Amino acid sequence: MAAINVKSLSLKELVSLEGKLQFAIIEARSRERSEIKKKLAALAATSGFSLAELFGSSKGAKKPVGIAKYANPEDKSSTWTGRGRKPTWLVIRLKKGAKLEDFAI
């Protein structure tokens, strides 16, 4: 690779070179990332795994659902995790004087 004497370049030339370097770095990073992924996938496959099994899949990953902590005594399928907005059945009973602990599962 030919050496570039940056001290002899004008500001315009240096800025142009900087842009080209940034683009080249992004391309090289992407290319090397792809090569490493292929190598890792091949290594995982030799042991009977996929990359998704080892590292999880970030595509379409869902948030874990909270565990229900409170239940409606009249309908045990109506539950609340204690996070977010309180369900209507709970709000009504709390206004009538019930305590949150009364609905704990």
VEXNU-888409 format. One record per residue: residue number from 1; x, y, z of N, C-alpha, C in turn; chain; residue in three letters. Coordinates in steps of 0.2 Angstrom, whole numbers, always signed. Example, Ala and Ser with C-alpha at 12.3 -4.5 7.8 and 13.67 -1.06 7.14 Angstrom:
<atoms>
ATOM num  n_xx  n_yy  n_zz ca_xx ca_yy ca_zz  c_xx  c_yy  c_zz chaine residu
ATOM   1   +66   -28   +39   +62   -22   +39   +66   -16   +39      A    Ala
ATOM   2   +64   -11   +35   +68    -5   +36   +64    +0   +39      A    Ser
</atoms>
This chain:
<atoms>
ATOM num  n_xx  n_yy  n_zz ca_xx ca_yy ca_zz  c_xx  c_yy  c_zz chaine residu
ATOM   1    +4    -6    +0    +0    +0    +0    +4    +6    +0      A    Met
ATOM   2    +3   +11    -4    +7   +17    -5    +6   +22    +1      A    Ala
ATOM   3   +11   +25    +4   +10   +29    +9    +8   +36    +7      A    Ala
ATOM   4    +4   +39   +11    +1   +46    +9    +4   +51   +14      A    Ile
ATOM   5    +7   +56   +11   +10   +61   +15    +4   +66   +16      A    Asn
ATOM   6    +1   +66   +22    -5   +70   +24    -3   +77   +25      A    Val
ATOM   7    +4   +78   +27    +6   +85   +28    +6   +89   +22      A    Lys
ATOM   8    +6   +86   +16    +6   +90   +10    -1   +91    +7      A    Ser
ATOM   9    -6   +88   +10   -13   +89    +7   -16   +95   +10      A    Leu
ATOM  10   -21   +98    +6   -25  +103    +8   -30  +101   +12      A    Ser
ATOM  11   -33  +106   +15   -39  +105   +20   -45  +101   +16      A    Leu
ATOM  12   -46  +103   +10   -51  +100    +6   -49   +93    +5      A    Lys
ATOM  13   -43   +91    +3   -41   +85    +2   -41   +80    +8      A    Glu
ATOM  14   -39   +83   +14   -39   +79   +20   -46   +78   +22      A    Leu
ATOM  15   -51   +82   +21   -58   +81   +23   -61   +75   +18      A    Val
ATOM  16   -59   +76   +12   -61   +70    +7   -58   +64    +9      A    Ser
ATOM  17   -52   +64   +11   -49   +57   +13   -52   +55   +19      A    Leu
ATOM  18   -54   +59   +24   -57   +57   +30   -63   +54   +29      A    Glu
ATOM  19   -67   +56   +24   -74   +53   +22   -73   +46   +19      A    Gly
ATOM  20   -68   +46   +15   -66   +39   +12   -64   +34   +17      A    Lys
ATOM  21   -60   +37   +22   -58   +32   +27   -63   +30   +31      A    Leu
ATOM  22   -68   +34   +33   -74   +32   +37   -78   +27   +34      A    Gln
ATOM  23   -79   +28   +27   -83   +23   +24   -79   +17   +23      A    Phe
ATOM  24   -73   +17   +22   -69   +11   +21   -69    +7   +28      A    Ala
ATOM  25   -68   +10   +34   -69    +7   +40   -75    +4   +41      A    Ile
ATOM  26   -81    +7   +40   -87    +4   +40   -88    -2   +36      A    Ile
ATOM  27   -86    -2   +30   -86    -8   +26   -82   -14   +28      A    Glu
ATOM  28   -76   -12   +31   -71   -17   +33   -74   -20   +40      A    Ala
ATOM  29   -77   -16   +44   -80   -19   +50   -86   -23   +48      A    Arg
ATOM  30   -90   -22   +44   -96   -26   +41   -93   -32   +38      A    Ser
ATOM  31   -88   -32   +34   -86   -38   +31   -83   -43   +36      A    Arg
ATOM  32   -79   -40   +41   -76   -44   +46   -81   -47   +51      A    Glu
ATOM  33   -86   -43   +53   -92   -46   +57   -95   -52   +53      A    Arg
ATOM  34   -96   -51   +47   -99   -56   +43   -95   -63   +43      A    Ser
ATOM  35   -89   -62   +42   -84   -68   +42   -84   -71   +49      A    Glu
ATOM  36   -84   -67   +54   -84   -70   +61   -90   -74   +62      A    Ile
ATOM  37   -96   -71   +60  -102   -74   +61  -103   -81   +58      A    Lys
ATOM  38  -100   -81   +52   -99   -87   +48   -95   -93   +52      A    Lys
ATOM  39   -89   -90   +54   -85   -95   +58   -88   -97   +64      A    Lys
ATOM  40   -92   -93   +68   -95   -95   +74  -101  -100   +72      A    Leu
ATOM  41  -105   -98   +67  -110  -103   +65  -107  -110   +63      A    Ala
ATOM  42  -102  -110   +60   -99  -117   +58   -96  -120   +64      A    Ala
ATOM  43   -93  -117   +69   -91  -120   +75   -97  -122   +79      A    Leu
ATOM  44  -102  -118   +80  -108  -121   +83  -111  -127   +80      A    Ala
ATOM  45  -112  -127   +74  -115  -132   +70  -111  -139   +71      A    Ala
ATOM  46  -104  -138   +72  -100  -145   +73  -102  -148   +79      A    Thr
ATOM  47  -105  -144   +84  -107  -146   +91  -114  -147   +91      A    Ser
ATOM  48  -118  -146   +86  -125  -147   +85  -129  -142   +88      A    Gly
ATOM  49  -127  -136   +88  -130  -130   +90  -131  -125   +84      A    Phe
ATOM  50  -136  -120   +85  -136  -115   +81  -134  -108   +85      A    Ser
ATOM  51  -133  -103   +81  -131   -97   +85  -137   -94   +89      A    Leu
ATOM  52  -143   -95   +87  -149   -93   +91  -149   -97   +97      A    Ala
ATOM  53  -148  -103   +97  -148  -107  +103  -143  -105  +108      A    Glu
ATOM  54  -137  -103  +106  -131  -101  +110  -132   -94  +113      A    Leu
ATOM  55  -134   -89  +108  -134   -82  +110  -141   -79  +110      A    Phe
ATOM  56  -146   -83  +109  -153   -80  +108  -154   -76  +102      A    Gly
ATOM  57  -160   -75  +100  -161   -71   +94  -164   -64   +96      A    Ser
ATOM  58  -161   -59   +93  -163   -52   +94  -169   -50   +90      A    Ser
ATOM  59  -170   -54   +84  -175   -53   +80  -182   -55   +83      A    Lys
ATOM  60  -186   -51   +84  -193   -53   +86  -193   -55   +93      A    Gly
ATOM  61  -188   -53   +97  -187   -55  +104  -193   -51  +108      A    Ala
ATOM  62  -196   -55  +112  -202   -53  +116  -200   -51  +123      A    Lys
ATOM  63  -203   -46  +126  -202   -45  +133  -205   -51  +137      A    Lys
ATOM  64  -201   -52  +143  -204   -58  +147  -211   -55  +150      A    Pro
ATOM  65  -215   -60  +151  -222   -58  +154  -221   -58  +161      A    Val
ATOM  66  -224   -53  +165  -223   -54  +172  -228   -59  +175      A    Gly
ATOM  67  -226   -61  +181  -229   -66  +185  -235   -63  +188      A    Ile
ATOM  68  -241   -66  +188  -247   -63  +191  -246   -63  +199      A    Ala
ATOM  69  -248   -58  +202  -247   -58  +209  -254   -57  +213      A    Lys
ATOM  70  -259   -55  +209  -265   -53  +212  -271   -56  +207      A    Tyr
ATOM  71  -276   -59  +210  -281   -62  +206  -288   -60  +208      A    Ala
ATOM  72  -293   -59  +204  -300   -58  +205  -303   -64  +209      A    Asn
ATOM  73  -305   -63  +215  -308   -68  +218  -314   -71  +215      A    Pro
ATOM  74  -318   -67  +211  -324   -70  +207  -322   -73  +201      A    Glu
ATOM  75  -316   -72  +198  -314   -75  +191  -306   -75  +192      A    Asp
ATOM  76  -304   -81  +194  -297   -82  +195  -293   -81  +189      A    Lys
ATOM  77  -296   -81  +183  -292   -80  +177  -290   -73  +176      A    Ser
ATOM  78  -294   -68  +179  -292   -61  +179  -287   -60  +184      A    Ser
ATOM  79  -281   -59  +182  -275   -57  +186  -272   -51  +184      A    Thr
ATOM  80  -267   -49  +189  -263   -43  +188  -256   -44  +191      A    Trp
ATOM  81  -251   -42  +187  -244   -43  +190  -242   -38  +195      A    Thr
ATOM  82  -246   -32  +196  -244   -27  +200  -240   -22  +197      A    Gly
ATOM  83  -239   -22  +190  -236   -17  +186  -241   -14  +181      A    Arg
ATOM  84  -240    -8  +180  -244    -5  +175  -251    -3  +178      A    Gly
ATOM  85  -256    -1  +174  -262    +1  +176  -266    -5  +180      A    Arg
ATOM  86  -269    -3  +186  -273    -8  +189  -280   -10  +185      A    Lys
ATOM  87  -281   -16  +185  -288   -18  +182  -294   -15  +185      A    Pro
ATOM  88  -299   -14  +181  -305   -11  +184  -308   -15  +190      A    Thr
ATOM  89  -308   -22  +190  -311   -26  +195  -307   -24  +202      A    Trp
ATOM  90  -301   -23  +201  -297   -21  +207  -298   -14  +210      A    Leu
ATOM  91  -298   -10  +205  -300    -3  +207  -306    -2  +211      A    Val
ATOM  92  -311    -5  +208  -318    -5  +211  -318    -8  +218      A    Ile
ATOM  93  -315   -13  +219  -314   -16  +226  -310   -12  +231      A    Arg
ATOM  94  -305    -9  +228  -301    -5  +233  -304    +1  +235      A    Leu
ATOM  95  -309    +4  +230  -313   +10  +232  -318    +8  +237      A    Lys
ATOM  96  -320    +1  +237  -325    -1  +242  -322    -3  +249      A    Lys
ATOM  97  -315    -2  +250  -312    -3  +256  -307    -9  +256      A    Gly
ATOM  98  -307   -13  +251  -303   -19  +251  -295   -17  +251      A    Ala
ATOM  99  -291   -21  +254  -284   -20  +253  -281   -24  +248      A    Lys
ATOM 100  -276   -21  +245  -272   -25  +240  -270   -32  +242      A    Leu
ATOM 101  -268   -33  +248  -266   -39  +250  -271   -45  +250      A    Glu
ATOM 102  -277   -42  +250  -283   -47  +250  -283   -51  +243      A    Asp
ATOM 103  -280   -48  +238  -281   -51  +232  -274   -55  +230      A    Phe
ATOM 104  -269   -55  +234  -263   -58  +233  -264   -66  +231      A    Ala
ATOM 105  -260   -68  +227  -260   -75  +225  -256   -79  +229      A    Ile
</atoms>
